[in-house]
Amino acid sequence: MLPIGGNLQSGSRSWGPRVPVGGVVEVERNAAPPTRHLRVHREQGHTVLEFRGEIDIAAAAEILPHLDDVTARPGARIVIDLSPVEFFDCSGLRLLYRARSRVADHDGRLHLVCAHPMTLRVLRVTGLHRVLPPLPTLDEALRQPRTPSV
């Protein structure tokens, strides 16, 4: 863990997670570097996958290896944050279904953050909101119980 204001290592970037004033950031040794459509970081014992921009077939191909890596860990506590998403098509839905299935297979916990009306509509129309209920904020997702279930 790294106190706010501390150094990571030379050559590192400051693209990490948002942190409360006086908070502590957990730095994972093998954390995925930021990509155009994904940032991965640890926060309060959870791995947060922050999808960004337009999530289409090209973005899904970029995200998939990172998603598979974190969802393969037994008992993983994962949050997928769609807050920065501007567009979300069926490729994004496939990523969410895949994450849900893999986390369930490994007795983990998965939460979804989404407040964008159009993305919420897609989740409702497809029924995904029933099996992976969206939460309005990352803070709320991080406060969810630790018991295994998806």
C-alpha positions as CSV (number, residue, x, y, z in Angstrom):
1,M,0.0,0.0,0.0
2,L,1.2,3.5,-0.7
3,P,0.2,6.6,1.2
4,I,-1.1,9.5,-0.8
5,G,1.7,11.8,-1.9
6,G,4.3,9.0,-1.8
7,N,6.4,7.9,-4.8
8,L,5.5,4.8,-6.8
9,Q,8.7,4.0,-8.7
10,S,10.6,6.1,-11.2
11,G,8.9,6.1,-14.6
12,S,5.5,5.4,-13.1
13,R,2.5,7.5,-14.1
14,S,-0.1,9.2,-11.9
15,W,-3.1,7.6,-13.6
16,G,-4.2,5.7,-10.6
17,P,-7.6,5.6,-8.8
18,R,-9.4,8.5,-7.1
19,V,-8.5,8.5,-3.5
20,P,-10.1,10.2,-0.5
21,V,-8.1,12.9,1.2
22,G,-5.6,11.2,3.5
23,G,-6.5,7.8,2.1
24,V,-4.3,5.0,1.0
25,V,-4.0,3.5,-2.4
26,E,-3.2,-0.2,-2.8
27,V,-0.7,-0.7,-5.6
28,E,-0.8,-4.1,-7.2
29,R,2.6,-5.3,-8.5
30,N,1.2,-6.7,-11.7
31,A,-1.5,-4.1,-12.2
32,A,-2.5,-3.7,-15.8
33,P,-1.2,-0.5,-17.4
34,P,-3.9,1.9,-18.6
35,T,-5.3,1.3,-22.0
36,R,-7.6,3.5,-24.1
37,H,-10.7,1.7,-22.8
38,L,-9.7,0.2,-19.5
39,R,-8.0,1.2,-16.2
40,V,-7.4,-1.4,-13.5
41,H,-6.6,-0.5,-9.9
42,R,-7.2,-1.9,-6.4
43,E,-9.3,0.0,-3.9
44,Q,-10.5,-1.2,-0.5
45,G,-9.7,-4.8,-1.3
46,H,-11.5,-4.8,-4.6
47,T,-10.1,-4.9,-8.1
48,V,-11.8,-2.1,-10.0
49,L,-12.1,-2.4,-13.8
50,E,-12.9,1.0,-15.1
51,F,-14.3,0.8,-18.6
52,R,-13.7,4.0,-20.6
53,G,-15.0,5.7,-23.7
54,E,-16.8,3.6,-26.4
55,I,-17.2,-0.1,-25.5
56,D,-17.6,-1.8,-28.9
57,I,-16.0,-4.9,-30.5
58,A,-12.6,-3.3,-30.8
59,A,-12.6,-2.1,-27.1
60,A,-13.9,-5.5,-26.0
61,A,-10.9,-7.2,-27.6
62,E,-8.6,-4.8,-25.7
63,I,-10.4,-5.4,-22.4
64,L,-10.9,-9.2,-22.6
65,P,-7.3,-10.3,-21.5
66,H,-7.4,-8.1,-18.5
67,L,-10.9,-9.1,-17.6
68,D,-10.0,-12.8,-17.9
69,D,-6.9,-12.3,-15.7
70,V,-8.8,-10.7,-12.8
71,T,-11.8,-13.0,-13.0
72,A,-9.7,-16.1,-12.8
73,R,-8.6,-15.4,-9.2
74,P,-10.4,-17.5,-6.6
75,G,-12.6,-15.4,-4.3
76,A,-11.9,-12.2,-6.2
77,R,-13.8,-9.0,-5.2
78,I,-14.3,-7.1,-8.5
79,V,-16.1,-3.9,-9.4
80,I,-16.7,-3.0,-13.0
81,D,-17.2,0.7,-13.2
82,L,-19.1,1.9,-16.3
83,S,-19.2,5.6,-15.2
84,P,-16.7,6.9,-17.8
85,V,-18.5,4.9,-20.7
86,E,-19.9,7.0,-23.5
87,F,-21.2,4.1,-25.7
88,F,-22.0,0.5,-24.8
89,D,-23.0,-2.2,-27.3
90,C,-23.5,-5.9,-27.3
91,S,-19.7,-6.5,-27.1
92,G,-19.8,-4.7,-23.7
93,L,-22.7,-6.9,-22.6
94,R,-20.7,-10.0,-23.5
95,L,-17.9,-8.8,-21.3
96,L,-20.3,-8.3,-18.4
97,Y,-21.9,-11.8,-18.8
98,R,-18.4,-13.3,-19.1
99,A,-17.2,-11.6,-16.0
100,R,-20.3,-12.6,-14.0
101,S,-19.9,-16.2,-15.0
102,R,-16.2,-16.4,-14.3
103,V,-16.5,-14.7,-10.9
104,A,-19.3,-17.1,-9.9
105,D,-17.2,-20.1,-11.0
106,H,-14.4,-18.9,-8.7
107,D,-16.6,-18.1,-5.7
108,G,-16.0,-14.4,-6.0
109,R,-18.0,-11.2,-5.8
110,L,-18.8,-8.9,-8.7
111,H,-20.5,-5.5,-8.6
112,L,-21.4,-3.2,-11.4
113,V,-21.4,0.6,-11.3
114,C,-23.6,2.4,-13.8
115,A,-25.7,5.5,-13.7
116,H,-25.8,6.5,-17.4
117,P,-29.5,6.4,-18.5
118,M,-28.8,4.9,-21.9
119,T,-26.5,2.1,-20.6
120,L,-29.0,1.4,-17.8
121,R,-31.7,1.0,-20.5
122,V,-29.5,-1.5,-22.3
123,L,-29.1,-3.4,-19.1
124,R,-32.8,-3.4,-18.4
125,V,-33.8,-4.4,-22.0
126,T,-31.5,-7.4,-21.9
127,G,-32.4,-8.4,-18.4
128,L,-28.8,-8.2,-17.2
129,H,-29.9,-5.7,-14.5
130,R,-31.6,-8.7,-12.7
131,V,-28.5,-10.8,-12.4
132,L,-26.0,-8.0,-12.0
133,P,-27.8,-5.1,-10.4
134,P,-26.1,-1.7,-11.2
135,L,-25.1,0.5,-8.4
136,P,-25.0,4.3,-8.8
137,T,-21.5,5.0,-7.4
138,L,-18.2,3.3,-6.9
139,D,-18.4,4.1,-3.2
140,E,-21.6,2.2,-2.9
141,A,-20.2,-0.8,-4.7
142,L,-17.2,-0.9,-2.4
143,R,-19.5,-0.9,0.7
144,Q,-21.3,-4.0,-0.4
145,P,-21.0,-7.2,1.7
146,R,-18.0,-9.4,1.3
147,T,-19.9,-12.7,1.1
148,P,-19.4,-14.7,-2.1
149,S,-22.1,-14.4,-4.7
150,V,-22.6,-12.6,-8.0
